[in-house]
Amino acid sequence: MEGKGLNVGEYVDLMGLLLDLQLRDEYRDGVVANFERIKAIAQVVNEFPLPENVEAAPTFEP
């Protein structure tokens, strides 16, 4: 989605329709605010530079 900004309010509305979720009006602003926070955190993670020689592990082993 490069070059385009994500409209979080529209995303919440469309996902509500897709999932047949009855989101009450009094909760919508809170849901949108939380998705804005999630978007900001995801942007930090996605922008973190990784060396070219890093490969994804097939399983996580702590």
Buried (B, 14 or more C-beta within 10 A) or exposed (E): EEEEEEEBBEEBBEEBEEEEEEBEEEEBEEBBEEBBEEEEEEEEEEEEEEEEEEEEEEEEEE
